[in-house]
Amino acid sequence: MSIQNFKQVLPENGNVMVVKGLSLGACAILIYVTWQILYVRLFSPLRNVPGPFLAKFSGIWLLYIEMAGKRAKTVHELHRKYGPVVQLAPSEVSFTTVDAIEALYGVQSLFPKAPWYKNMTRGGVFNRIEHGPHRERRKLLNHAFSPASVNDMAPLIRDQVQKLMRVTETHRSQGPQDFRHWFRMLSFDVSGTVFLGQPFGGLDCEKAPQYIEDLDSAFIVWDLRGRFPTLMRLISTLPSKAVRHFLTADDRIYAHGVVAFDGYLARHGRQSGRKDLLTKIVKRSLDQKEGLTDAQVAGEISNLTFAATDTSSNSLTYLFWELAKQPDLQAQMREELKDISVSAGAGVPDHRDLLNLPLLNAVINEALRKHPPVPMGLLRAIPTGGKKISGHFFPAKTIVSVPCHTTHRDPEVFPDPESFSPQRWLEHPNGTDEMRKLYMPFSKGMRNCIGQPMALLTMRLTVASLIKRYAVTLNETMKPENMEWTDHFLVIPNGGCFLDFTPVNE
């Protein structure tokens, strides 16, 4: 064959090979897609679980939802459309049933936490996945959160609420005040006082300190690392100072915890007899062989600090936003509080006088029902051997969860669920049996929120003190969209909560 003929033939043969290659590729793709459709429709163990068509094939659609902070609201709408059991991804399912709550979160639950938790925080009780290690670590902390220990904390927390009262009085006439900020600073300083023996100085700051900014970033980073580790590893390679600063927020948080812990030991030693939580943990470490090391204590204190700061502050923010729209409800609360004595000059009651006030506790319950600080379902994994839940069998390692944002809105149990109605908690003391089964702002069982007693104590003192002294209204600059929210594990309000506090005797 001549060179001329070769040149003429080559393109034709090349084209034929390209066409054949494309045809084979198309056939391979067609075969793969066909097999995937056949598998999810005929063979997948989740084939009978309702849910979006795309969720049967891939969890990629969750990437956009998670990064946009829309998981809780999206899952809620899916349950409204598909019912109490919804497939979210090829190996992930969401429930809203009582039997699922008991199976996943009950005292006798054998479901480990999902692998997602490995990337949330560092080496503390929060990311202990298996029951054994979690139980052992929790045992070393539980004594510090016992009822007696919480009672010991009450005067320390009371001091910070007194400071909030002074801040409120000082700033209330100085233009619109963002009480989302001030409630965060209160929670931040309560954490510092209880966990490290002194406040962080948040209530002295009109602008959030760097720690709070790092906290905002860290929760987003942890959530995305847990859900999309490969993506986050790729993002971490980007040559951007801003990206690196964002991704290392948790480094700064834990470094702050080490410095704060070392400072505590330098000030107070290990046997100070103080009533704060850290003294109890440090003393326990010395008394028992299985106690925590200093590094572990510093890590747990960091974990507890950021866990307490935004959960309590968000709950207070949404509670007062709701109260500001209901002056009659405030008046009823004031009537309940009128015979409760307060400290001279500070206006803060004794917590023991608030424990059994029906309306106060109903308002707090309703705020936590409508606005749970962690709205997403806490992820668990089906244990070895698989389990049957809500009429479906699920193989081992399937990721399962029950979102309290949705269970708290069951219209059969909580009529008119989008209304803020504390009365529902008064008609039946502590709620009906059905209400209690679906109500879980602090989760349930052995892995419930360890800081629940402290959070409720702080809320009672804060709500009672402010409502007894002030009438609360929305500032004219307050926009409803400010209280719209996204979620990256925790709720993140879209804006500030601008409230006016007017003394009731004016």
N, C-alpha and C positions, 0 to 999 in steps of 0.2 A: 504494500500500500504506500502510495506516495505521500510525501509530507502534506501536499495540498489536500489529498483525500482524507488524511488523518485529521486535519484541522476542520474539515467539513463534518466528519462523523462524530468527533468528540462532543461537540455541543449537544447533538441529538442523544448520544448515550448518557451524557451528564444529565440532561433534562429527564430522561427516562428514570435514571437512578434517583433523582430528587423526587420525582412524582411517586415512585415506588416507596421511597422513604417516608414521604408525607402520608401516603395511603396506609402504610404499616403503623405509623404513629397514630393516625386517626382511628384505625381499627383497635389498637391497644387501648386508647382512651375510651372508645365506645364499649369495649369489653369490660374495662375497669368500672365505668359508670354503671353499666348494666348489672355487673356483679354487686356493686354497692347498693343499688336499688333493690335487687333481689334479696340481698342479705338483710337490709333493714326492714324489708317488708315480710320476709318469710322465715329468717333464721335468727335475727338478733333477739337476745333475751328481753330487750326493751321494745320489741315491735308493737306491742299492744298498749304502750304508754302514750297517752295523748301529748301533743306538743307541736310546735312549728315544724314544717317539712324540713327546713334547712338544719334544724337541730339534730335530726336523725343522722346527718352525714358529717357534721363538723361543728366544732366549738368556736370557729373563727368569728362567727357573728357576735359572740360574747365579747370579743376583743374590743370592738367599737363601743358596745354597751358599757363595759367596765371602764374603759378609758374616759368615756363621757360622764361617768359617775351616775349612771341611770339604771343600775342593776335592780335595786329594790322596787322602783316604780314599774320597770318593764316586767319583772317577774309577777308583780301584783296584777298587771293587766292580763298577763298570760293565764293566770289562775282564774280571772273573771271570764276569760274566753273558753278555756279548756277544762276547768274544773279543779278538784283538789289535788290531783297528781299531774305534774307537767314535766315533760322531758326538756331539758335546757341544752344538752349536748349529748354526743353519742354515749357518754358514760356519766351523765349528771342528771339528777332528777330533783325537783322541788315538790314539797307536800304542804298541805294546810290542815291535815287531819290530826285528831287527838291521839290516835294510836301511833302516828309517826312521831309526835312530840315525845311520847313516853318511850318509844323505842330508841330514839336518837339522843334524848337529853335526860331521860329519867334516871332515878337513883341506881337502878339495876342495869343501866345501859352498858353494853359491851362494845359499842361502836367507837373506834378510835377517831381522833381528829383527822381531818384530811391533810394530805401532804402540804397543802397551801400554808399551813401554820408554821412549817419549818422556816419560812422566810419572813415571818412576822415576829418582830423583836429579836432579842438575842439570848438564848440559853436560859430563859426563865420559865416560870410555871406556865406562862401563856403558850409557849410553843412546845411543851411536852405533849407528844402525840399519843403515845400508848398510855393505857390506864395506870400501869404500875409506876413508871417514872413520874407521871403527873401526880399520883396519889402521894408518893414519897415527898416530892417537893412541896406540895400543898400542905402536907402535915407539918412541915417546918415553918409555915407561915400562918396557919390557921389560928394559933394561940394569940397572935398579935391582933387578930380581928374578932376575937371572942366578944360577947356582950359586955363583959367586965372591962376589956381593953377599950372598946368603943366608948363606954361611959367615962373612962379615963381621958379619952381624947376630947370629950365635949367642951371642957373649958378652953382648950387650945383653939378649937374651931369657933367657939363663941367669940373669942378675942378678934378673930379675923372678920366675923360678921359685924362686930361693933365697928371695925375700921371701915367696912363697906357702908355702914350707916353714916359715918362721918363724911366719907367721900360723896355719898348721895346728897347730903345736906349742903356740902360745899359747892358741888357742881350743878345742882338742879336749876339754879338761876343764871347759869353761864352759857345758855344756848343749848341746842339739841345735844343730848348725851346718848352715846351708843352703849346701851346696857349689855349687849352681847359682849363687848370688850370688858366691861366692869365685872360681869359674872365670870368671864374667863380668868380675870386677874384674881378674883376671889378664890376660885377653885385652884388656881396655880399656887396662891399663898397658903391655902389650907393644906395642900399637898406638901409644900415645903415645911410647914409648921409640924404637921403630924409625922411625916416621914423622916425629916432631917433636923428637927428641933428649932428651926427658925424660918420665917417667911422668905420668899424669894424677892420681895419688894415689888410685886406686880401691882398692888393697889396704890403704889406711889407713882406709877407710870401711866401717862395718858396715851402713850404709844406702846404697842406690844413689844416686849423684849425679843432679842434674837432667838431665845429658846422657843418661844411660841411660834415664831416663823418657821423654825426648824421642825417643830412638831407638826405643823400643817403639811410640810413637804414629806416628812417621814411616813405619815399614814398613807399617803398616796403611793410613795415608793414601795412600802411593804405590801400594800394590796396588789400592786401590779407585779411585783416580784413573785408573789405567791401564785397569782393567776397565770402570768405569762413570763416565766423565768428566761426563756430563750430570747424573747424580744428585749427584755431589760438588759441582758448581757450584751446584745448588739448595741443598744442605746448607750451603754457605758463606754463603748469604744469611740464614741464621737469626740472629736478634738475641740470641745467647747468648754470653757471655764464655767459658764452658767449651768450647763448640764452636769458637770462634775460637782458643782456646789449643791445642786438640787439632789443628786444621788447620794451625797455624803452627809445629808442632814442627820441621819441616825448616828454617824460617827461623832458628831458634835454633841448630840444628846447624851450618849453614853460617856463621853469624856467629861461632860458637865456633871454627870452622876458620880464619877470617881472623885472629882475635885470636891464636890459637896460632901461625900461620905468621909473623905480624909479630913475635911474641915470639921465635921461633926466630932470625929474621934479626937482631934486636937483640942476642941473646946470642952468636950464633956467626958471623954474617956469611955470605957466600956461598962462601968458599974455606977453610973451616975444616979440611978434611981428615978430618973425622969419618967414622965407619963407618956412620952411620945412613942410611936410605933418602933422606931429604929432601936431604941434602948432594949425593947423586948426581944427583937430579933438578934441583936448582937449578944445579949446575955444568953439566949438560947444556944447560940453557936458555941459559946464557951462551955456550957453545961453538958452538951450532948455530943457524942462522937459523930453522929450523922449531921451535925449542924452545918450551916452554910459557911463557906470561906468568905473573906472580906470581898474578894472580887465578885462572888456570887451575890452577896448582899448588895453591893453597889449596883449590880445589874438589875436585881429585883426592884430596888428603890427607884431606879430610872424607869423601869416598866410600870410600876405603880403610879409614879408621878404623871407620866403622860396619859396613862389610862384614865386616871381620875380627873385630869384637868378638863378635857373636852366633853366627857360624858356628862358630868355634873353641870358644867356651864351651859351646854346645849339644852339640857332639861330645864334649867332655870330660865333661859332665854325664851323658849317656846311657852313655858308656863305663864310668864308675865305678859307675853304678847297676847295670849288668850285672855288673861284677866283684864288687861287694858281695854278690851272690847266689851267687858261685862261689868259695869259699875255696880249693878244690883248684887251680883255674886260677891264682889268685894265687900259690900255693906254687910252681907250675911256672914262673911268670914270675920269681919270686925266685931260683929255681935258675939260670935263664938269666942273671940279673943279678949273681950272687954274685961273679964275678970282674971286674966292671966297677968301676973305681975312681971315687970321688966326691971333690969338693972338700972340703977339711977344714972341718968345722963347718957347712957348708951342705948337703951331701948331694946335690949335683947333678952328674951325670956330664958328660963331654965328649960333645957330640952325635955326633962322628965315631965314637965307640965304640958307638953305638946303631944306626947306619944299617943294618947287616946282621944284626941280631938277629931270627931267624925268628919266634919267638913274639910278641915285642913288636909287630912290624909286622903280624903276623896279627891280633892283638887290635885294633889300630887299623883295619885294613881291615874287620874284621867289624863294628866299631862304626859305621863310615861306611856299610857296606852296609845294616845293619838300621835305622840312624837317620840317614839323610842330612840335613844341615842345611837343604837346599832340596829338599823332597820333590815339588813340583809339576813338571810338564813345562815346560821353558824354551821360551817361545813363539817360533815362527818363522812367516814368511809364504811361501806358495808364490810363486816368482818369475814374472815375465812369461812367458806362453806355457803355463803350467801344467806339472805334473809327475805322473808315475805313481809311486805308492809302495804297496808291499804289495798289488799287484794292482788298485789303484783309481787312476783319473785324477782329479786335483784341479785346478780352475781357479786362475788367478792370484789372489792375495790371500786365499786360504783360510788360516786360522790353524791351525797344526799343532804338535804337541809330543809328547814322549816322557817320561812321568813316571818318574824313577828309583825312587820309592817302590814302583812296581809292577815295573819290570824287575829290581830287586834281590830280588824275591820270586817269581821264576819257579821253580816247584818242580822243573822238569826240569833246571835249571842249578844252583839252590841248594836241595838237598833239605832238607825241614823248615825252610822259610825263616823262620819266626817264632822259631826257637831261636837263641841266641847261641852260635855254634860256630866259634871261630877255627881249629879243626882243618881246616876245609874249605880254608883258605889254606895249610896245611902239607902236605896230601896231594899237592898240585901247586904247586911254587914259584910264587908270585905268581898262583895260580889257573889254571884251564884256559883255553883260548882262548875258549870260550863265556862263561865268567865275566867275563873281561876285556872282552868286547864289550858285555855288559849292565851292567857296573859303571861308574858315572859320577857319583860324589858331587861331583866338581869340574867336571862337564860334560866335553866333549871338544873336540878340534880347536883351531882358531886362536882361538876365543872361550872357551876354558876359563878357569877361575879363575886370575887372575894371581898371587894370593897363596897358591897351593897349596903351594909349597916352604916358605914361612914357617909355614903352618898345621901341616904335618906335623912340622916341626922343633919347634914349641911342644908339640905333642901327645907326641912321643917324650920330650922332656925332662921334661915334667910327669908322664907315666905312669910312666916309669922311676924318677924320684926318689921319688914317693909310694909306689909298690908296693915298692920296695927297703927303704924305711924303715918302712912301716906295713902292718898288716892292716886291710882296709876292710870294714865291715859296715853294714847298714841300721840306722839309729837306730829305736828302738821307736816313735817318733812318725811315721815315714815311712809314707805310704799309697800303695798302687799307683796310685790315680787321680791322684796328683801328676804322674806321668810320662805320663799321657795328654796329648794335644796338639791344638792347632789350628794352621792354617798360613795366614799372610798373606805369601806368598813364602817366608819362613823359618818353621821350626818354632817354636812358642811353647808350652813346657810349661805345664800347668795349675797347677802349684804348685812348691814348693821341693823340693830333693833333699837330705834330711837323712841324713848319713852319720857314722859313728863311725870315727876313725882311732886305732888302738892300736899303739904301737911293737912291732915283732916280737920284741924281746928281753924284753918284759914277760910 
